[in-house]
Amino acid sequence: MARGKSSNRWLKEHFDDVWVARAQAEGFRSRAAFKLLEIQEKDQLMRRGSRVLDLGAAPGGWSQVAADLVGNSGLVMASDILAMDTLADVEFIQGDFTEEPVYRSILERLGGPVDLVMSDMAPNMSGMNAIDQPRALYLVELALDMAESVLEAGGTVLVKVFQGEGFDKILSTMRTQYGRVQTRKPAASRSRSREVYLLGRDFRANK
């Protein structure tokens, strides 16, 4: 019964959400596009010619924004365990990037280091924090491991993190890997959500 009420509340929030309406009106695949656009406006993560890896990319809102920003001279590689409809100027690999064949395929198609790794990954939420938080942090750790493998020295990572147990550990880890680590909470993030984005800049490739 409680789960049904929770689902109904989420559906009402979703369809009443101004960001969902804007995404539909402006042709974006998800409201998440506005989160990335706000961070981009503030922090200038991408420019023409940037090389970007988007983890957990489906349905493609972030990849869509990135492809427009980097232009034909750049590269956007997207990956997800879920299928994603084709996007212009975005290469997509479906599969679990922690599995060796998928990981190798990503590396081969990248053909070299990237300037930005970004992850909007989140687990399917059970509503039980003791279960959801460790799952979410595990995805962050996977994204950071991948970033360590593919980032250019001085590169950038942007990852979604949920505040709570383990958050400080992630923050501490990132501070050993990046020259600057900052927290971002875009306006398009629901105010009651514990999600924030950690932005790591100046990747220390030799650490």
Secondary structure, 3 states (H helix, E strand, C coil): CHHHHHHHHHHHHHHHCHHHHHHHHHCCCCCHHHHHHHHHHHHCCCCCCCEEEEECCCCCHHHHHHHHHHCCCCEEEEEECCCCCCCCCCEEEECCCCCHHHHHHHHHHHCCCEEEEEECCCCCCCCCHHHHHHHHHHHHHHHHHHHHHHEEEEEEEEEEEECCCCHHHHHHHHHHHEEEEEEECCCCCCCCCCEEEEEEEEECCCC
